[in-house]
Amino acid sequence: MSARTLREEFEHLSRFVWVSWNNSGREQALLVARSFAADFPSVGTAEDFMRRAEAMRQEPGS
């Protein structure tokens, strides 16, 4: 099994933010994004995760 690239990890974590947003709202998603940014600073900032989650929400079928 190979390690994920930073981009793959970013997409993976952003999906959790997106799910949180869909299930619990934007404020909860922001808490998740901030937590990921603190735990994985080399992957992305809270703002990066939130922007990606918002883009995922706009995708057809989401």
C-alpha positions as a LaTeX table, in Angstrom:
\begin{tabular}{lrrr}
\hline
Residue & $x$ (\AA) & $y$ (\AA) & $z$ (\AA) \\
\hline
Met1 & 0.00 & 0.00 & 0.00 \\
Ser2 & 1.43 & 3.38 & $-0.94$ \\
Ala3 & 1.27 & 6.59 & 1.03 \\
Arg4 & $-1.09$ & 9.27 & $-0.16$ \\
Thr5 & 0.22 & 12.37 & $-1.82$ \\
Leu6 & $-0.54$ & 15.69 & $-0.14$ \\
Arg7 & $-3.18$ & 16.35 & $-2.80$ \\
Glu8 & $-4.83$ & 12.98 & $-2.18$ \\
Glu9 & $-4.78$ & 13.60 & 1.56 \\
Phe10 & $-6.26$ & 17.06 & 1.02 \\
Glu11 & $-9.11$ & 15.59 & $-1.03$ \\
His12 & $-9.69$ & 12.87 & 1.56 \\
Leu13 & $-9.86$ & 15.31 & 4.49 \\
Ser14 & $-11.93$ & 17.80 & 2.49 \\
Arg15 & $-14.52$ & 15.09 & 1.93 \\
Phe16 & $-14.91$ & 14.76 & 5.72 \\
Val17 & $-15.46$ & 18.52 & 5.95 \\
Trp18 & $-18.05$ & 18.28 & 3.15 \\
Val19 & $-19.88$ & 15.44 & 4.93 \\
Ser20 & $-19.84$ & 17.38 & 8.18 \\
Trp21 & $-21.28$ & 20.42 & 6.38 \\
Asn22 & $-24.05$ & 18.33 & 4.82 \\
Asn23 & $-24.92$ & 16.56 & 8.06 \\
Ser24 & $-24.37$ & 19.23 & 10.71 \\
Gly25 & $-24.05$ & 22.61 & 9.01 \\
Arg26 & $-21.37$ & 25.09 & 8.12 \\
Glu27 & $-20.26$ & 25.92 & 11.67 \\
Gln28 & $-19.55$ & 22.26 & 12.47 \\
Ala29 & $-17.71$ & 21.88 & 9.16 \\
Leu30 & $-15.56$ & 24.87 & 10.08 \\
Leu31 & $-14.64$ & 23.23 & 13.39 \\
Val32 & $-13.64$ & 20.07 & 11.53 \\
Ala33 & $-11.63$ & 22.09 & 9.01 \\
Arg34 & $-9.82$ & 23.95 & 11.79 \\
Ser35 & $-9.02$ & 20.69 & 13.52 \\
Phe36 & $-7.59$ & 19.17 & 10.35 \\
Ala37 & $-5.56$ & 22.31 & 9.67 \\
Ala38 & $-4.08$ & 22.13 & 13.17 \\
Asp39 & $-3.34$ & 18.40 & 12.92 \\
Phe40 & $-2.13$ & 18.40 & 9.31 \\
Pro41 & $-0.66$ & 21.85 & 8.57 \\
Ser42 & 1.32 & 20.59 & 5.59 \\
Val43 & $-1.90$ & 19.45 & 3.89 \\
Gly44 & $-3.93$ & 22.66 & 4.02 \\
Thr45 & $-5.45$ & 25.51 & 5.98 \\
Ala46 & $-8.98$ & 25.62 & 7.37 \\
Glu47 & $-9.85$ & 28.04 & 4.58 \\
Asp48 & $-8.48$ & 25.61 & 1.97 \\
Phe49 & $-10.60$ & 22.76 & 3.36 \\
Met50 & $-13.71$ & 24.96 & 3.50 \\
Arg51 & $-13.24$ & 26.20 & $-0.08$ \\
Arg52 & $-12.88$ & 22.64 & $-1.34$ \\
Ala53 & $-15.90$ & 21.46 & 0.68 \\
Glu54 & $-17.95$ & 24.32 & $-0.77$ \\
Ala55 & $-16.85$ & 23.34 & $-4.28$ \\
Met56 & $-17.86$ & 19.75 & $-3.56$ \\
Arg57 & $-21.29$ & 20.98 & $-2.46$ \\
Gln58 & $-21.71$ & 22.67 & $-5.85$ \\
Glu59 & $-20.85$ & 19.54 & $-7.84$ \\
Pro60 & $-23.74$ & 17.75 & $-9.51$ \\
Gly61 & $-25.09$ & 14.89 & $-7.45$ \\
Ser62 & $-23.76$ & 16.13 & $-4.12$ \\
\hline
\end{tabular}
